[in-house]
Amino acid sequence: MWNIIGRRPIVYLLLVYLTGIAAAMLFSPPLSACILISLFFIAISLIAFYLNPKRPTLFIILFTGIILAGLLNYQYSAKYLPKNHISKNFKDGTYKLAGRLIKPPIKFTHKSVIIIQAERIKKSRRWIKTSGKVRLSLYKQNIQLNYGDSISVKAGLRLPKNFNNPGGFDYKTYLKRQGIRVIGTVYSDKYIKKLAPVKVNLLFLSIYKLKKRLSAFIGRTYPDKSAGFLKALLLGERTAVSPYIKDEFTRVGLAHLLAISGLHVGFVSFIFFSFFSFLLRLLPNGLFEYITGFIKPSKIAAIFTIFPLIIYTILVGARTATMRAAIMITAYILSLLADRQRDWYNTLALAALLILIYRPVSILEIDFQLSFITVFFIIYAVYFISSSKDKKPILAPLGHWDKLKKWLTGYIFISLTAWLSACGLIVYYFNRLSWVGIIANLIALPLVWLIIPLGLLSGGLSFVNLSCAKLISQLNLIFIKLLLNLVHNMAGFSFAAIRMPSPSIFQLIIYYALLYFLFKAWRKNWARWAVLGLSIVSIGCYIYPSFNSVKDNFLRVIFLDAGRGDCVFIEFPGGKNMLIDAGSFYKDGFDIGERIVSPFLWSKGIKRLDWAVLSRDKTNYIRSLNSVIKNFIVGRLLYIPLKKHKSDTYSLFKRELKSSNISEDIIGAGDSLVVQPGITLSVIYPPLANKSRIKNDNSLVLKLSYDKVSFLFCGNLGKRAEKYLLKKPALLSSAILRITHDKKLNFNTSSFLKAVKPEIAVLSIPDRPHSGFLNADILKKYEKKQVKILQTNLQGAITVKTDGKVYCIEHFKDVT
């Protein structure tokens, strides 16, 4: 057993440690229980070793200790909070907070974000000590803030909330993994006050100042688009890249270039190693051998390289992929110094082990998973190319042409491997598959190999000779524009990327197992049978959902938690579906259609929408629905007459409809859609000739009827529209009413409620109600009518399931 472990000991240590983390994730024992279990097993292990101090007992004790270390470390990292933690010391509201910035501000187009280490919070007119990280969004910021600044700020603080829908992004957990449990908003500089300076880490302060100066140089020297791209490529400032360019890089499978990873860190290490080696060659021959007796100049250069490598890792933000690359390169350098044989699997395992010891919750992050699984398969591919059964090169070079052919073959093969290994996780997390990714990477990487060193060289020269730095920047600008134009042209292909439903965890495991055995199948007969079996299972996993889709006699109406906007998804008996609105596009750029509605549909395996309905002539509703239309096949669009908007939203919407070949129908009062016998969607307001200047009075009012059960979707119905509808009360009677969310519209009049006679009223509002939304007085009106109110901000997505005679209700928060 020792012989097996001795070949790659760190790999086995990692696997055992991961067992402890997996146990913590599956069983989630309390922290106190973890400590007691650990003490118990330590005592048992010591007794066992005392009774039988042999190697098998030693292994059991060692493995047990590592498993417990993983379990305890994960639970401590995920659950432990000190008693004075800020999340335990406030309720949602406005507070004065004092603390210091632990990172430089992150700048977006519409706001800045700062993360402060809280030290004091003012409650009941007195300051109390507190702790923990707080993420603050700053609007209208002019005050200059830097890493280490101690500030006092008046902010609206709240606990992070999620949009509670199936397939939704868990924003609360995402922040928790970063140690952030409280967020807030500051709307003006007048609420921020700088306090007396405090002691800070001088190394970090110097590095962040260097980053700020390099960022300023790039901003002054390059045009906006090129500057933003280069800042992301060299300094890790992804927020500097315009959303349009980000989307293009994502479409062609090059989004990884905008995140600092092993590619960037490897370049930096190679450049500094070459630089130090060049300087050392200028010294007298044999100087270092004469002084030390055994250290060669190349080893001295390798040692010197470690220091700029660490500085660069901190400078770009020390993300998981950057830390992994830095650890692997440092381990490689140390093995060179010790003249030890290098095993890349051990090195990769060492990087994973150190990161998981430092932050065990990293295992759940896309950065960690994507970085390590991609590098694992690249190493796997390198071993495959460089060796065979008889340990001879597969591609034996015979001359210069054969060397070039070998290099090109290896380059293409490794690029294809990297693309295939990343595909599974990218589809799982982002529901996007870029078909041109492999070609784009083959062309783009050589350009990046030129852009990175030229960018580093010009940045370094900016401290010495600004004229030379600008000259090199002009040369670099040629390659940057060439790359951006290449990406822009490839992203324009309609087949560049497709959106796909998320695979299950089981399907993901099958995919990576199949990829692993594909390499083995080249030389192992048993692996070929494994590939055949896994291929059959994969095909079955793909086909089964099509035969097992919902085709019963139930109608399902799902009211999504979409904040202040409305979104209703309807599943009809037999499998057809309809989407009514896609939420409201937020002023800060948060796209409900892309970030909330589309993931929900993908989680249900939806690829096609039979009908989509736009019920309001509002820019934010149009933009959100447009995002959904981009991601799905839509059979028919039903909408009210739209006025041409001053912004480009309307033209983009019409352009998308034309390019997608979607059938369009403008609808008004009197129109109806017979989905199937017994199920009808009727439009009861507004008339097509309606020309009200109040946009809310132009909202569609729809009634969905299935035998004895009816749904009334009111939109943001105003009083004038209600008066019109009360002239035809027979059309209004419905069991389930979707009510307006704006209290300024008075939440429907008593006469209207009397005509509708609802049993259930569904309300969509933000989780943090504010001026213009729900209040207690309005709810009392429904209570008097004995109408049960359901709120998506409290229950999450609300599903009403009916067979046309009776109905039942399911809340997402109850399910989860």
C-alpha positions in Angstrom: 0.0 0.0 0.0 2.8 2.4 0.9 4.4 1.7 -2.5 1.2 2.8 -4.2 0.8 5.9 -2.1 4.5 6.7 -2.2 4.4 7.4 -6.0 1.9 10.3 -5.6 1.4 10.9 -1.9 -0.2 14.4 -2.2 -2.9 13.0 -4.5 -4.0 10.5 -1.9 -3.8 13.1 0.9 -6.1 15.4 -1.2 -8.6 12.5 -1.8 -8.7 11.7 1.9 -9.1 15.4 2.8 -11.9 15.7 0.2 -13.7 12.8 1.9 -13.9 14.9 5.1 -15.2 17.9 3.1 -17.8 15.7 1.4 -18.9 14.3 4.7 -19.4 17.9 6.0 -21.4 18.9 2.9 -23.6 15.8 3.0 -24.4 15.5 6.7 -23.7 19.1 7.8 -23.1 18.3 11.5 -23.0 21.2 14.0 -19.6 22.7 14.7 -19.7 21.5 18.3 -20.5 18.0 17.2 -17.5 18.1 14.8 -15.2 19.0 17.6 -16.5 16.2 19.9 -16.3 13.6 17.0 -12.7 14.7 16.3 -11.7 14.4 20.0 -13.3 11.0 20.2 -11.6 9.6 17.2 -8.2 11.1 18.2 -8.6 9.2 21.6 -9.6 6.0 19.9 -6.7 6.3 17.4 -4.1 6.9 20.1 -5.4 3.8 22.0 -5.3 1.7 18.8 -1.7 2.9 18.0 -0.6 2.1 21.5 -2.0 -1.5 21.2 -0.7 -2.1 17.7 2.0 0.4 16.6 2.3 -1.1 13.1 2.0 0.5 9.7 -1.6 -0.4 8.9 -2.7 1.2 12.2 -0.6 4.3 11.4 -2.4 4.6 8.0 -5.8 4.3 9.7 -4.9 7.0 12.2 -3.4 9.3 9.6 -6.4 9.0 7.2 -8.9 9.4 10.0 -7.1 12.5 11.2 -7.1 14.0 7.7 -10.8 13.2 7.1 -11.7 14.9 10.4 -9.5 17.9 9.5 -11.4 18.3 6.3 -14.8 18.0 8.0 -13.9 20.3 10.9 -12.2 22.9 8.6 -15.2 23.1 6.2 -17.8 23.4 9.0 -15.7 26.1 10.8 -15.2 28.0 7.6 -18.9 27.7 6.5 -20.7 28.2 9.9 -18.6 29.9 12.5 -19.3 33.5 13.3 -18.1 35.4 16.4 -20.7 36.7 18.8 -20.2 40.3 17.8 -20.5 39.6 14.1 -22.4 42.4 12.3 -25.0 40.0 10.9 -26.1 39.3 14.4 -26.3 43.0 15.5 -28.8 44.6 13.2 -32.1 44.4 11.4 -32.6 45.7 7.9 -32.4 49.5 8.1 -30.1 52.6 8.0 -27.1 52.6 10.3 -23.8 54.4 10.8 -20.9 52.0 10.3 -17.1 52.4 10.9 -14.5 50.2 9.4 -11.6 50.0 6.9 -11.4 49.1 3.2 -9.8 45.7 2.8 -9.7 46.0 -1.0 -9.5 48.9 -3.5 -12.9 50.0 -4.8 -14.4 48.1 -7.7 -15.7 50.5 -10.3 -18.7 49.8 -12.5 -20.3 52.0 -15.1 -23.2 53.1 -12.7 -21.6 52.6 -9.3 -18.6 51.6 -7.2 -18.4 48.7 -4.8 -16.3 48.7 -1.6 -15.8 45.9 0.9 -15.0 47.1 4.4 -14.0 45.2 7.5 -16.6 46.4 10.0 -15.3 47.6 13.4 -18.1 49.6 15.0 -21.8 50.1 14.3 -24.1 52.8 15.9 -27.2 51.4 17.5 -29.5 53.3 19.8 -27.3 56.4 19.7 -24.2 54.5 20.9 -21.3 52.8 19.1 -20.7 49.1 19.8 -17.9 46.9 18.6 -18.6 44.5 15.7 -16.8 42.4 13.1 -17.3 40.9 9.7 -17.2 42.1 6.0 -19.7 44.4 4.5 -20.2 45.0 0.8 -21.4 48.5 0.0 -22.7 49.9 -3.3 -21.8 53.6 -3.8 -23.8 55.7 -6.1 -22.8 59.3 -7.2 -19.3 58.7 -5.8 -16.7 61.5 -6.1 -14.7 60.9 -2.9 -11.4 59.1 -3.5 -11.2 55.8 -1.5 -8.2 53.5 -1.4 -7.2 50.2 0.2 -6.6 50.7 3.9 -8.8 53.8 4.3 -10.6 54.0 7.6 -14.1 55.4 7.1 -17.4 56.2 8.8 -20.5 55.7 6.5 -24.2 56.0 6.8 -25.7 53.2 4.8 -28.9 51.2 4.3 -27.8 47.7 5.5 -29.6 44.4 4.8 -28.9 40.7 4.7 -28.4 39.4 1.1 -31.5 37.9 -0.5 -32.1 35.6 -3.3 -34.7 35.4 -6.1 -36.4 32.2 -4.9 -37.1 30.3 -8.1 -36.0 26.9 -9.4 -32.6 27.1 -11.1 -31.9 30.5 -9.6 -28.5 31.8 -8.7 -27.7 31.5 -5.0 -26.4 35.0 -4.5 -26.6 34.7 -0.7 -24.3 31.7 -0.6 -22.0 33.2 -3.2 -21.3 36.1 -0.9 -21.1 33.9 2.2 -18.2 32.0 0.6 -16.4 35.3 0.4 -17.1 35.9 4.1 -19.7 38.6 3.3 -23.0 38.3 5.1 -24.2 41.9 5.1 -24.7 44.3 2.1 -25.7 47.9 1.9 -26.2 51.0 -0.3 -24.8 54.5 0.0 -26.5 57.0 -2.2 -24.3 60.1 -1.7 -20.8 61.1 -0.7 -22.1 63.2 2.1 -22.7 60.0 4.1 -19.0 59.0 3.9 -16.4 60.4 6.2 -12.7 59.5 6.2 -11.3 58.8 9.7 -7.8 58.9 11.0 -5.4 56.6 9.2 -4.7 53.1 10.7 -1.9 50.7 10.2 -2.2 48.6 7.1 -0.2 45.9 5.3 2.5 47.9 3.6 3.1 45.2 1.0 -0.5 45.1 0.0 -0.7 48.9 0.0 2.4 49.2 -2.3 1.0 46.5 -4.6 -2.4 48.2 -4.9 -0.7 51.6 -5.6 1.3 49.9 -8.3 -1.9 48.5 -9.8 -3.6 51.8 -9.7 -0.7 53.5 -11.5 -0.5 50.8 -14.2 -4.3 51.0 -14.7 -4.1 54.8 -15.1 -1.2 54.4 -17.6 -3.3 51.9 -19.7 -6.3 54.2 -19.5 -4.4 57.2 -20.8 -2.5 55.4 -23.5 -5.1 53.1 -25.1 -8.6 53.8 -26.5 -11.5 52.9 -24.2 -12.3 49.4 -25.6 -8.7 48.4 -25.9 -7.9 49.8 -22.5 -10.7 47.9 -20.8 -9.6 44.7 -22.5 -6.0 45.1 -21.5 -6.8 46.0 -17.9 -8.8 42.7 -17.6 -6.0 40.8 -19.4 -3.1 42.1 -17.3 -4.6 43.4 -14.1 -7.7 41.3 -13.5 -10.1 44.4 -13.8 -13.0 42.6 -15.5 -15.4 45.5 -14.7 -13.3 47.7 -17.1 -14.5 45.6 -20.0 -17.8 46.7 -21.6 -20.7 44.2 -21.3 -20.9 44.1 -25.1 -17.3 42.9 -25.4 -17.8 40.4 -22.5 -20.8 38.9 -24.3 -18.8 38.5 -27.5 -15.9 36.8 -25.7 -18.4 34.5 -24.0 -20.1 33.7 -27.3 -16.9 32.5 -28.9 -15.6 30.6 -25.9 -12.8 33.1 -24.9 -14.3 34.4 -21.7 -11.4 32.7 -19.8 -9.0 35.3 -21.4 -10.7 38.0 -19.4 -10.0 36.2 -16.1 -6.5 35.9 -14.8 -5.5 32.2 -14.9 -2.6 29.9 -15.4 -2.0 31.3 -18.9 -1.4 34.8 -17.6 0.6 33.7 -14.5 2.7 31.4 -16.7 3.6 34.3 -19.0 4.5 36.5 -16.1 6.8 33.8 -14.6 8.5 33.1 -17.9 9.1 36.7 -18.6 10.6 37.4 -15.2 12.7 34.2 -15.3 14.0 35.2 -18.7 14.7 38.7 -17.5 16.6 37.5 -14.4 18.5 34.9 -16.4 19.6 37.6 -18.9 20.9 39.8 -16.1 22.8 37.0 -14.5 24.4 36.1 -17.8 25.9 39.6 -17.8 27.9 38.8 -14.6 31.3 37.0 -14.8 31.0 33.3 -15.7 31.0 31.0 -12.7 30.5 33.7 -10.2 27.6 32.0 -8.4 29.3 28.5 -8.6 32.4 30.1 -7.0 30.5 31.7 -4.2 28.1 28.9 -3.3 29.8 25.9 -4.8 26.6 24.3 -6.2 23.9 26.9 -7.2 23.7 27.7 -10.9 22.6 31.1 -12.2 19.4 29.5 -13.6 18.5 28.4 -10.1 19.1 31.9 -8.8 16.9 33.3 -11.5 14.2 30.7 -10.6 14.3 31.9 -6.9 14.1 35.5 -7.9 11.1 34.7 -10.1 9.0 33.6 -7.1 8.9 37.1 -5.7 7.3 38.9 -8.7 5.0 35.8 -9.0 3.7 36.4 -5.5 3.3 40.1 -6.1 1.5 39.6 -9.4 -0.9 37.1 -7.7 -1.8 39.7 -5.1 -2.0 42.4 -7.7 -4.7 40.7 -9.8 -6.8 39.7 -6.9 -5.6 36.2 -5.8 -8.5 34.4 -7.4 -8.6 30.6 -7.2 -7.2 30.0 -10.8 -4.4 32.5 -10.1 -3.5 30.9 -6.8 -3.6 27.5 -8.3 -1.1 28.5 -11.1 1.1 30.4 -8.6 1.3 27.4 -6.3 2.1 25.0 -9.2 4.8 27.2 -10.6 6.4 27.7 -7.2 6.3 24.0 -6.5 7.9 23.4 -9.9 10.7 26.0 -9.1 11.3 24.3 -5.8 11.6 20.9 -7.3 14.2 22.3 -9.8 16.2 23.7 -6.9 16.1 20.3 -5.1 16.8 18.4 -8.3 13.8 16.2 -7.7 11.7 14.4 -10.2 8.5 16.4 -11.0 5.1 14.9 -11.1 2.4 17.3 -12.3 -0.4 15.3 -10.7 1.3 15.8 -7.3 1.8 19.4 -8.1 -1.8 20.0 -9.0 -3.0 18.1 -5.9 -0.7 20.3 -3.8 -2.3 23.4 -5.2 -5.8 22.1 -4.6 -4.9 20.9 -1.0 -3.4 24.3 0.0 -6.4 26.3 -1.4 -8.9 24.0 0.3 -7.0 24.2 3.6 -7.1 28.0 3.3 -10.7 28.2 2.0 -12.5 24.8 2.0 -15.7 26.4 0.7 -13.8 27.0 -2.6 -14.7 23.5 -3.7 -18.2 24.8 -4.5 -17.0 27.7 -6.7 -16.9 27.6 -10.5 -13.4 29.1 -10.5 -12.0 26.2 -8.5 -13.9 23.5 -10.4 -13.2 24.8 -13.8 -9.5 25.6 -13.1 -8.6 22.3 -11.7 -10.6 20.0 -13.9 -9.3 21.8 -17.0 -5.6 21.6 -15.9 -6.1 17.9 -14.9 -7.2 17.0 -18.4 -4.4 19.1 -20.0 -1.8 17.2 -17.9 -3.6 14.0 -18.8 -3.3 15.0 -22.5 0.4 15.9 -22.2 1.2 12.5 -20.7 -0.8 10.9 -23.4 1.1 12.7 -26.2 4.6 12.3 -24.7 4.5 8.6 -23.9 3.1 5.2 -24.9 3.3 1.6 -23.7 7.0 1.3 -24.7 7.7 4.8 -23.3 8.7 6.1 -26.7 7.4 9.3 -28.2 4.2 8.8 -30.3 5.2 11.6 -32.6 9.0 10.9 -33.2 10.5 13.9 -34.9 12.5 13.2 -38.1 13.4 16.8 -39.1 12.4 20.4 -38.9 9.2 19.8 -40.7 8.4 16.9 -38.4 9.2 19.1 -35.3 6.8 21.7 -36.5 4.2 19.1 -37.3 4.6 17.6 -33.8 4.2 21.1 -32.2 1.1 21.9 -34.2 -0.4 18.5 -33.5 0.3 18.9 -29.8 -1.0 22.5 -29.7 -4.3 21.5 -31.4 -4.7 18.4 -29.3 -4.2 20.2 -26.0 -6.4 23.1 -27.1 -9.2 20.6 -28.0 -8.7 18.8 -24.6 -9.0 22.1 -22.7 -12.1 23.0 -24.6 -13.8 19.6 -24.1 -12.9 19.6 -20.4 -14.4 23.1 -19.8 -17.6 22.4 -21.9 -19.4 20.3 -19.2 -19.0 22.9 -16.4 -19.7 25.9 -18.7 -23.0 24.4 -19.9 -23.9 23.4 -16.3 -23.3 26.9 -14.9 -23.9 29.2 -17.8 -26.1 27.2 -20.2 -24.0 28.1 -23.1 -22.0 26.0 -25.6 -19.6 27.8 -28.0 -19.1 25.7 -31.1 -16.4 28.0 -32.5 -14.5 27.9 -29.2 -11.8 25.5 -30.3 -11.1 27.5 -33.5 -11.2 30.8 -31.6 -8.7 29.6 -29.0 -6.3 28.3 -31.7 -6.3 31.7 -33.4 -6.5 34.0 -30.3 -3.9 32.4 -28.1 -0.9 33.3 -30.3 -2.1 36.9 -30.3 -2.4 36.8 -26.5 1.2 35.5 -26.3 2.2 38.8 -28.0 -0.2 41.1 -26.1 0.7 40.1 -22.6 4.5 40.5 -22.8 4.1 43.8 -24.7 1.6 45.0 -22.2 3.9 44.1 -19.3 6.9 45.7 -21.0 5.1 48.9 -21.8 3.8 49.0 -18.2 7.3 48.5 -16.8 8.8 51.1 -19.0 6.2 53.7 -18.0 8.1 54.0 -14.7 11.4 54.6 -16.6 10.8 56.1 -20.0 7.3 57.2 -20.9 8.0 57.8 -24.6 9.3 54.2 -25.1 6.4 52.9 -23.1 3.9 54.7 -25.4 5.8 53.5 -28.5 5.5 49.8 -27.4 1.8 50.5 -26.5 1.1 51.6 -30.1 2.6 48.3 -31.4 0.5 46.4 -28.8 -2.6 48.2 -29.9 -2.4 46.7 -33.3 -2.6 43.2 -31.9 -5.3 44.1 -29.4 -7.5 45.6 -32.2 -6.8 42.5 -34.4 -8.0 40.2 -31.5 -11.1 42.3 -30.8 -12.0 42.4 -34.4 -11.5 38.7 -34.7 -13.8 38.1 -31.7 -16.4 40.5 -33.0 -16.6 38.8 -36.4 -16.7 35.3 -35.0 -19.4 36.3 -32.5 -21.5 37.5 -35.4 -22.0 34.0 -36.6 -25.5 32.7 -35.7 -24.1 29.3 -34.9 -21.2 30.7 -32.7 -23.0 29.6 -29.5 -26.1 27.9 -28.5 -28.0 28.1 -25.1 -28.8 24.8 -23.5 -30.6 23.5 -20.4 -28.4 22.6 -17.4 -27.4 19.0 -17.2 -27.9 17.1 -14.0 -25.0 16.2 -11.7 -25.3 12.6 -12.8 -25.0 13.7 -16.5 -22.0 15.8 -15.6 -20.3 12.9 -13.9 -21.0 10.7 -16.9 -19.6 13.3 -19.3 -16.3 13.6 -17.5 -16.0 9.9 -17.0 -16.5 9.4 -20.7 -13.9 12.0 -21.5 -11.4 10.3 -19.1 -11.9 6.9 -20.7 -11.6 8.2 -24.2 -7.9 8.7 -23.6 -7.5 5.3 -22.0 -9.4 3.6 -24.9 -6.4 4.4 -27.1 -4.4 1.7 -25.4 -6.7 -0.3 -23.1 -9.3 -2.7 -24.3 -11.3 -2.6 -21.1 -11.5 1.2 -21.5 -13.1 0.8 -24.9 -15.9 -1.1 -23.2 -16.2 1.6 -20.6 -16.5 4.2 -23.4 -19.2 2.2 -25.1 -21.2 1.8 -21.9 -20.9 5.4 -20.9 -21.9 6.5 -24.4 -25.1 4.4 -24.2 -25.9 5.9 -20.8 -25.2 9.4 -22.2 -27.6 8.9 -25.1 -30.2 7.6 -22.7 -29.8 10.6 -20.4 -30.4 12.9 -23.4 -33.4 11.0 -24.8 -35.2 10.1 -21.5 -36.4 13.7 -20.6 -38.1 13.9 -24.0 -40.2 10.9 -23.3 -40.7 11.8 -19.7 -41.8 15.4 -20.1 -44.9 16.6 -18.4 -47.9 15.6 -20.5 -50.6 15.0 -18.0 -54.0 16.7 -17.6 -52.9 19.3 -15.2 -52.5 23.0 -15.9 -49.6 24.6 -14.0 -49.3 28.4 -13.5 -46.0 29.5 -11.9 -45.7 33.0 -10.6 -42.0 33.7 -10.5 -40.2 35.7 -7.8 -39.0 38.5 -10.1 -38.7 41.5 -7.7 -40.8 44.5 -8.7 -41.6 43.0 -12.1 -44.1 40.3 -13.2 -43.4 37.0 -14.8 -45.8 34.1 -15.1 -44.9 30.7 -16.7 -47.8 28.4 -17.8 -47.5 24.7 -18.6 -50.6 23.5 -20.4 -51.8 19.8 -20.4 -50.1 18.0 -23.2 -46.8 19.9 -22.9 -47.3 23.3 -24.5 -46.3 26.4 -22.6 -46.5 30.2 -22.4 -44.5 33.0 -20.8 -46.3 36.2 -19.7 -43.7 38.9 -19.3 -40.1 38.4 -18.1 -39.8 40.7 -15.2 -38.5 44.3 -15.2 -35.0 45.3 -16.2 -33.5 47.1 -13.2 -31.9 50.6 -13.5 -28.5 49.3 -12.3 -28.3 47.0 -15.3 -29.5 43.8 -13.6 -31.3 41.9 -16.3 -34.1 39.8 -14.9 -34.8 38.1 -18.2 -31.2 36.9 -18.5 -30.3 36.3 -14.9 -33.6 35.0 -13.4 -36.2 33.9 -16.0 -33.8 32.2 -18.4 -32.1 30.0 -15.7 -35.6 29.0 -14.4 -36.6 27.9 -17.9 -33.3 26.0 -18.4 -33.8 24.3 -15.0 -37.0 22.8 -16.3 -35.4 21.6 -19.5 -37.3 24.2 -21.7 -35.8 24.8 -25.1 -38.9 26.3 -26.8 -41.7 28.7 -25.8 -44.9 28.1 -27.7 -46.2 31.6 -26.8 -44.6 34.7 -25.2 -46.7 37.6 -24.1 -45.7 41.2 -23.5 -48.4 42.9 -21.4 -46.9 46.4 -21.0 -45.4 49.0 -23.3 -42.5 49.8 -20.9 -38.8 49.9 -21.8 -37.7 47.7 -18.9 -40.3 45.0 -19.7 -39.3 45.0 -23.3 -35.6 44.7 -22.5 -36.2 41.7 -20.2 -38.4 39.9 -22.6 -35.9 40.5 -25.4 -33.2 38.7 -23.3 -35.4 35.7 -23.1 -36.2 35.7 -26.8 -32.4 35.6 -27.5 -32.0 32.4 -25.5 -35.0 30.4 -26.6 -37.0 29.4 -29.7 -40.3 31.3 -29.5 -43.2 30.1 -31.6 -45.5 33.2 -31.4 -45.3 36.6 -29.7 -48.5 38.3 -28.4 -48.3 41.9 -27.4 -50.1 45.2 -27.2 -49.5 48.0 -29.7 -46.0 49.5 -28.9 -45.1 53.1 -29.3 -41.6 53.8 -30.8 -39.3 54.5 -27.9 -36.6 57.2 -27.9 -34.0 54.7 -26.7 -32.6 51.9 -28.9 -34.6 49.3 -26.8 -37.5 49.2 -29.2 -35.3 48.9 -32.4 -33.3 46.1 -30.8 -36.5 44.3 -29.8 -37.9 44.5 -33.4 -34.5 43.5 -34.8 -34.4 40.4 -32.6 -38.0 39.4 -33.6 -37.1 39.7 -37.3 -33.8 37.7 -37.0 -35.5 35.0 -35.0 -38.4 34.6 -37.5 -41.0 34.9 -34.6 -44.7 35.2 -35.6 -46.2 38.3 -34.1 -49.8 39.2 -33.1 -50.9 42.5 -31.8 -53.8 41.8 -29.4 -56.6 43.7 -27.7 -59.9 43.3 -25.9 -62.1 40.7 -27.5 -59.2 38.5 -28.8 -58.9 35.0 -27.5 -56.6 32.0 -27.9 -58.0 28.5 -27.6 -54.9 26.5 -26.5 -56.9 23.3 -26.6 -60.5 22.2 -25.9 -61.5 23.5 -22.5 -58.5 25.9 -22.1 -58.9 29.5 -23.3 -56.8 32.7 -22.9 -59.0 35.8 -23.3 -57.9 39.4 -23.6 -60.4 41.6 -21.8 -58.5 44.8 -21.8 -57.4 47.2 -23.4 -59.3 47.8 -26.6 -56.9 48.2 -29.6 -58.2 51.8 -30.0 -57.2 52.7 -26.4 -55.0 55.8 -26.4 -54.6 56.5 -22.7 -51.5 58.5 -21.8 -51.2 56.6 -18.5 -49.1 53.6 -19.4 -50.5 51.4 -16.6 -54.0 51.8 -18.1 -52.6 50.3 -21.3 -51.5 47.1 -19.6 -53.0 43.8 -20.9 -55.6 42.2 -18.7 -55.8 38.5 -19.4 -58.1 35.7 -18.2 -57.0 32.1 -18.4 -59.9 29.6 -18.0 -59.7 25.9 -17.5 -63.1 24.4 -17.0 -64.2 25.7 -13.5 -60.9 27.3 -12.5 -59.9 30.8 -13.9 -56.9 33.1 -13.5 -57.0 36.8 -13.9 -53.7 38.6 -14.7 -54.2 42.3 -14.1 -50.8 43.8 -14.8 -50.5 47.3 -13.3 -54.2 48.1 -13.7 -55.2 51.7 -12.8 -58.5 53.1 -11.7 -59.6 54.2 -15.2 -59.0 50.8 -16.5 -61.0 49.3 -13.6 -64.0 51.5 -14.3 -63.9 50.2 -17.9 -63.8 46.6 -16.7 -66.5 47.0 -14.2 -69.0 47.6 -17.0 -68.5 43.9 -17.9 -68.3 42.2 -14.4 -69.2 38.8 -15.9 -65.8 38.6 -17.5 -63.9 39.2 -14.3 -64.9 36.4 -12.0 -61.8 34.3 -11.2 -60.5 32.1 -8.4 -56.9 33.3 -8.7 -56.1 37.0 -9.1 -52.6 38.4 -9.9 -52.8 41.9 -8.3 -50.9 45.0 -9.1 -47.8 45.7 -7.0 -47.9 49.4 -6.9 -49.8 50.9 -3.9 -50.2 54.2 -5.7 -52.7 52.3 -7.9 -54.6 51.4 -4.7 -54.3 47.6 -5.2 -57.7 47.4 -6.9 -60.9 48.9 -5.6 -63.5 47.2 -3.4 -65.9 47.2 -6.3 -63.4 45.4 -8.5 -62.7 42.8 -5.8 -66.4 42.2 -5.4 -66.7 41.6 -9.2 -63.7 39.2 -9.4 -64.5 37.3 -6.1 -61.0 35.9 -5.9 -60.1 33.1 -3.4 -56.3 33.7 -3.8 -54.4 36.9 -4.7 -50.8 36.6 -5.8 -48.5 39.6 -5.3 -45.0 40.1 -6.8 -42.9 42.7 -5.0 -39.2 43.2 -4.0 -38.1 41.3 -1.0 -37.2 44.6 0.7 -40.5 46.7 0.3 -39.9 50.4 0.0 -41.9 53.5 -0.9 -44.3 52.8 -3.7 -44.9 49.2 -2.8 -46.9 47.1 -0.3 -48.2 48.4 3.1 -50.3 47.0 5.8 -53.4 49.0 5.0 -53.7 47.5 1.6 -53.5 44.0 2.9 -56.4 44.7 5.4 -58.7 45.3 2.4 -58.1 41.8 1.1 -58.4 40.3 4.6 -61.9 41.8 4.9 -62.9 40.1 1.7 -61.4 36.9 3.0 -58.9 36.7 0.1 -55.7 34.9 0.9 -52.6 36.8 -0.2 -49.5 35.0 -1.5 -46.3 37.0 -1.9 -43.4 35.8 -4.1 -41.0 37.8 -1.9 -42.1 35.6 1.1 -42.9 32.2 -0.5 -40.7 32.4 -3.6 -42.1 31.0 -6.9 -45.7 30.1 -6.4 -47.2 27.2 -8.4 -50.9 26.7 -8.9 -51.7 23.3 -10.2 -55.3 22.4 -11.4 -57.2 19.8 -13.3 -59.9 22.4 -14.0 -62.1 21.4 -11.1 -59.9 21.9 -8.0 -56.5 23.4 -7.5 -53.6 23.1 -5.1 -50.7 25.6 -4.4 -47.0 24.9 -3.9 -44.4 27.4 -2.6 -40.8 27.2 -3.7 -39.5 27.9 -0.2 -41.5 25.0 1.2 -40.0 22.7 -1.4 -36.5 23.8 -0.7 
